Amino acid sequence: MLFMGETPIRINASEFDSIPLSKKDASVNTIIAEARGIALERTLSSTCIADFLRYHYGALICTPGRIGWRFAGSPSVTANDLLSDLETPEQIKAFQKEGTLLKKMRAHIENIEKPDPTQAKIALARIRNLGTTSYRVLVVCPPGKIIDDEVLPPKKDAQNIFTYMYCKPHSACVQHACDVLYKQGLKPDPHQAIAISTIPYMDYIETYKAVYEYSNAEHVSPFVINIDQHETQSPQTYVMAAVHRVFDNEWDVTRVSDFWRKAAS
């Protein structure tokens, strides 16, 4: 399968603070920050996983770099306007479908026996739509290992906590890594198109160093190292890099265990 599109790169600037402020920009950023706050509040008060995913996504897109285009030629845009698309029947239905898939992935991943403490559980769901293939990733970290979420409050006491991270890859390189991992390393359920296994757990620093061993002068770290010899980076490491948000264009990652832990309390 050939994946085409942009290559993941890493930038050091914060997504929210990377745009210089003028007086006009300051008011735009204030509106975007207000919208993110509203979306986060709705995320934390969600009573079903579909709404949790939907409003979390709304909070994620509320940065100048991701939603600033909405202000082009529309100076009267409000915070509620920025979030209005989340309330359409199409979006509600789409996230209900996403929530159902996530529940299936969780059920599959729970069937994995307790792994070595150095291993993470992983489930990959393959989605086919109109001739295209995409993936969803669910990773369960070993107890005590926490991965930061861009918008959710940080977790400090993680001694006996299992952290579940749900990732919707956007870039061609990460989709390619998912495809290789799905085909080579995992055993898919032909009826559900979900594959499960364990992979080595790596923290952010370890993952960052591993993928950028192959980066070039432009700080681009492609999955395919040598196209002629079909040589790639480790798909396990590359997917973990997406979950850790090492790549600046892999931002659609949610710490879904926050919702499940709250629902169980």
PyMOL commands that set and color helices and strands:
alter all, ss='L'
color gray80, all
select helices_A, chain A and resi 23-44+49-61+64-71+79-87+89-109+172-184+204-212+235-243+257-264
alter helices_A, ss='H'
color red, helices_A
select strands_A, chain A and resi 119-129+132-140+164-167+187-189+194-200+224-226+231-232+253-255
alter strands_A, ss='S'
color yellow, strands_A
deselect
rebuild
show_as cartoon
